[in-house]
Amino acid sequence: MKQCDCHSYNGDFGKTKEVQIQHKTMGTVSIDACIALVIGKLWDNGICTTGSCCGHNGSFGFPSIVLGENEDNYTRIRKLIKEVDGRNFELTQWKRVIV
């Protein structure tokens, strides 16, 4: 399993600071360093994300990504992730439902 030393603001541990990556519409976004390649890969392939966490070596579970509400090709998303990172990512998604 990939180890990291990403700083956790929730747990106040780790030394590697977040990296800043550029999103075409959101501007500069802070991402946990050890998953920045994954998020960049998704963005480069048109996948919308609204949050992420590397999991901090299991302290907060698996690495996780919150997908935009219109994303639905989860097989493609998992394939893109595996191209740059072999860890098991937890994918979650919030959807607005009008009832």
C-alpha positions in Angstrom: 0.0 0.0 0.0 1.2 3.5 -0.9 2.4 5.3 2.3 2.1 9.0 2.7 3.0 11.7 5.2 0.4 14.2 4.0 -0.6 16.7 6.6 -4.0 16.2 8.1 -5.7 19.3 9.5 -8.3 17.2 11.2 -5.8 14.9 12.9 -2.9 17.4 13.2 -0.3 15.0 11.9 1.9 14.5 8.8 4.4 16.8 7.3 3.8 16.9 3.6 1.8 20.0 2.8 -1.1 20.0 0.3 -0.3 20.8 -3.3 -2.0 23.4 -5.3 -3.3 22.3 -8.7 -5.1 24.3 -11.2 -8.7 23.5 -12.3 -10.1 25.1 -15.5 -13.2 26.6 -13.7 -12.5 26.4 -10.0 -9.0 28.0 -10.1 -6.4 26.8 -7.7 -7.4 23.9 -5.4 -5.5 22.4 -2.5 -5.2 18.6 -2.7 -3.5 16.0 -0.5 -0.1 15.6 -2.1 -0.2 11.8 -2.5 -3.5 11.9 -4.5 -2.8 15.0 -6.6 -1.9 12.9 -9.6 -5.2 11.0 -9.3 -7.3 14.2 -9.1 -5.4 15.8 -12.0 -5.9 12.6 -14.1 -9.7 12.8 -13.4 -9.9 16.5 -14.2 -7.8 16.0 -17.4 -10.4 13.5 -18.5 -13.5 15.7 -17.7 -14.4 14.0 -14.4 -15.9 16.4 -11.9 -14.9 16.0 -8.3 -16.1 18.1 -5.3 -13.8 16.8 -2.5 -11.1 14.3 -1.8 -8.9 12.9 1.0 -5.9 10.6 0.8 -7.0 8.7 4.0 -3.7 9.5 5.7 -2.5 5.8 5.7 -5.8 4.5 7.0 -6.3 7.0 9.8 -9.4 8.2 8.0 -10.2 5.1 6.0 -9.4 4.5 2.3 -8.5 7.4 0.0 -11.7 9.0 -1.1 -13.1 11.1 -3.8 -16.5 12.8 -3.9 -17.8 12.9 -7.5 -19.9 15.5 -9.1 -23.6 14.7 -9.2 -23.7 14.1 -13.0 -20.9 11.5 -13.0 -22.2 8.0 -13.7 -19.5 6.0 -15.5 -17.9 4.6 -12.4 -16.0 1.8 -14.3 -14.3 4.4 -16.4 -13.5 6.5 -13.3 -11.9 3.5 -11.5 -9.9 2.7 -14.6 -8.5 6.2 -14.8 -7.6 6.1 -11.1 -5.8 2.7 -11.5 -3.7 4.2 -14.3 -1.9 6.4 -11.7 -2.6 4.8 -8.3 -3.1 1.2 -7.3 -4.9 1.9 -4.0 -8.6 1.2 -3.5 -10.4 4.5 -3.6 -13.8 5.0 -2.0 -16.0 6.9 -4.4 -19.0 8.8 -3.0 -21.5 11.1 -4.6 -24.2 13.5 -3.5 -27.2 14.0 -5.7 -29.9 16.6 -5.5 -33.3 14.9 -5.8 -36.4 17.0 -6.1 -39.4 15.2 -4.5 
